[in-house]
Amino acid sequence: MRAPDTELPIVCDSVSVLVGKLAILDRLSVTFGDGAPTALIGPNGSGKTTLIRIAMGLIAPTSGRVTWGGREAVPPLRRAILFQRPVMLRRSVVGNLRYALAAAGIARDRREARVIELLALVGLAGFEDRPARKLSGGEQQRLALARALARDPAVLFLDEPTASLDPAATKSVEDVIRAVSARGIKVVTATHDLGQARRLAGEIVLLHRGRAIETAPTERFFMQPQTEEARRFVAGDLLL
């Protein structure tokens, strides 16, 4: 899998998302550049999922501006997203991947080689003929990762990718995320797991009430948080 051309940096400039009078994102500004994964953390309702959808291009902001590599309204051809509970097609593992590769516009004569490559990347070699819906939760999540990587994205967004998984399955998914990042793909992941954020991310963005409260390299964020909200969150206190 090659490291693809990029749409980075992704810049959200004073972005707001309103539902009625409720601000899901409130004049939020954040930049996703290349390099190590970025972890979005914060309490429930802080705006993590909405920010991922905005940066992916799935929804438009009520106000503010989003750019990809300095451009607006860029189709998400080099972006991919994995949701917390991906839907498995009623097909085999290899059938799911072939469908994803066809949808990504991969030439037919390249698909089988890509299937082999993707299955190896996510640790599912030998699972080709198994029904996707009968895989374990962790196996399904790794298959969903393989599908997301079908088009060689430059950026991969993950929304709580291990929230419902046991420790062994979580480790397997985290191993895939590290391998993906090592290939030059930018990973942006939302997580409630501070341990996971420390293990995977090079940068932390703390969200609260729809705003980016603090952005910092991971080690500095956990060792020397600069805001009261970050200090409380790292200490395990509730942010209300």
Rosetta blueprint (number, residue, H / E / L):
1 M L
2 R L
3 A L
4 P L
5 D L
6 T L
7 E L
8 L L
9 P L
10 I E
11 V E
12 C E
13 D E
14 S E
15 V E
16 S E
17 V E
18 L E
19 V E
20 G L
21 K L
22 L E
23 A E
24 I E
25 L E
26 D E
27 R E
28 L E
29 S E
30 V E
31 T E
32 F E
33 G L
34 D L
35 G L
36 A L
37 P L
38 T E
39 A E
40 L E
41 I E
42 G L
43 P L
44 N L
45 G L
46 S L
47 G L
48 K H
49 T H
50 T H
51 L H
52 I H
53 R H
54 I H
55 A H
56 M H
57 G L
58 L L
59 I L
60 A L
61 P L
62 T L
63 S E
64 G E
65 R E
66 V E
67 T E
68 W E
69 G L
70 G L
71 R E
72 E L
73 A L
74 V L
75 P L
76 P L
77 L L
78 R L
79 R E
80 A E
81 I E
82 L E
83 F L
84 Q L
85 R L
86 P L
87 V L
88 M L
89 L L
90 R L
91 R L
92 S E
93 V H
94 V H
95 G H
96 N H
97 L H
98 R H
99 Y H
100 A H
101 L H
102 A H
103 A H
104 A L
105 G L
106 I L
107 A L
108 R H
109 D H
110 R H
111 R H
112 E H
113 A H
114 R H
115 V H
116 I H
117 E H
118 L H
119 L H
120 A H
121 L H
122 V L
123 G L
124 L L
125 A L
126 G L
127 F L
128 E L
129 D L
130 R L
131 P E
132 A H
133 R H
134 K H
135 L L
136 S L
137 G H
138 G H
139 E H
140 Q H
141 Q H
142 R H
143 L H
144 A H
145 L H
146 A H
147 R H
148 A H
149 L H
150 A H
151 R H
152 D L
153 P L
154 A L
155 V E
156 L E
157 F E
158 L E
159 D E
160 E L
161 P L
162 T L
163 A L
164 S L
165 L L
166 D L
167 P H
168 A H
169 A H
170 T H
171 K H
172 S H
173 V H
174 E H
175 D H
176 V H
177 I H
178 R H
179 A H
180 V H
181 S H
182 A H
183 R L
184 G L
185 I L
186 K E
187 V E
188 V E
189 T E
190 A E
191 T L
192 H L
193 D L
194 L H
195 G H
196 Q H
197 A H
198 R H
199 R H
200 L H
201 A L
202 G L
203 E E
204 I E
205 V E
206 L E
207 L E
208 H E
209 R L
210 G L
211 R E
212 A E
213 I E
214 E E
215 T E
216 A E
217 P E
218 T H
219 E H
220 R H
221 F H
222 F H
223 M H
224 Q L
225 P L
226 Q L
227 T L
228 E H
229 E H
230 A H
231 R H
232 R H
233 F H
234 V H
235 A L
236 G L
237 D L
238 L L
239 L L
240 L L
